Amino acid sequence: MGEVVLAVDIGGTKTAAALADRHDRLLRTEVASTPAAEGPSAVVDTVVALAQRLLAGTGLRLSGVGIGTAGVVDAGSGKIVSATDTFADWPGTPLAALVRAGLGVQLIPDAPVAVQNDVDAHAAGEYLHGAAAGASSALVVAVGTGVGAGLVVRDRVVRGAHHVAGEIAHLPVPGAAHLRCPCGRLGHLEAIGSGIGMHRHFLTLGGDPDIVDARGIAAAAAADLIARRALDESAAAVGRALAGAATLLDPERIVVTGGVPNIGDDWWNPMRAAFRSEAIDALQSTPILPGALGDDAPLRGAAASAWRNP
């Protein structure tokens, strides 16, 4: 198997880990539930247990570790800066140091342990190996339970002075003023453009409370005018936000991934129409592409960070 690194994707509900080679190819993958409510020690123990399962019987030691995790991350220090309440006591966690200590002799001496935000890892994966491969710059946006984004320019993830570069979720967008974002403020993209946001918007329009999520809204949209409106307006909010982000950042490509875009043309058509309506002429040709790697994207981006140790 040769030299390998451990790639980890820590999400609110599940943690995935894989061994990866020098081309960021995933050789073996294991998944476990994330004990987010139990605190940092439990999360680190889960990562270590997954690594042990992956390495069992191989005789290998890790040449590095790359981690993508929920929360705002100081990639330089490997510490969590801030996070939602999903992760108990996550802010301030020295994740890189804890994982290094937990792995012990399974990690070769002085091997890097790189930690970054999960959507930044996702963006790096799509940029290096997926829908944005070959572009000089890309904005990669994940639309699912929440909304996240990562910006990659000339092989480097742009993180910003406060570690939040690319956080499109908190752009104010028209049509969301009646909805509260998870950050506590009204009118942000995530409040209407995420799967949860779409559902909350649907309920404010008087939608059927027996429909419990975005998937149900999409299924009902052909026959239910309120569902159709909620889906259209949620997707359009994402398109408007992308137009604003493109105006500011001018990426060569925009890649959109996540569970909500998997709704299909009923979501993509109003999203793209809103982008075209709002974007200036010079940006009309900016490609907006679906992600190509699915759940492998953050793992491949995390692997790349371990080999390259940015």
Secondary structure by P-SEA (a helix, b strand, c coil): ccbbbbbbbbcccbbbbbbbcccccccbbbbbbbcccccaaaaaaaaaaaaaaaaccccccccbbbbbbccccccccccccccccccccccccaaaaaaaaaaccccccccccccccaaaaaaaaaacccccccccbbbbbbbccbbbbcccccccccccccccccccccccccccccccccccccccccccccaaaaaaaaaaaccccccccaaaaaaaccccaaaaaaaaaaaaaaaaaaaaaaaaccccbbbbbccccccccccaaaaaaaaaaccccccccccccccccccaaaaaaaaaaaaacc
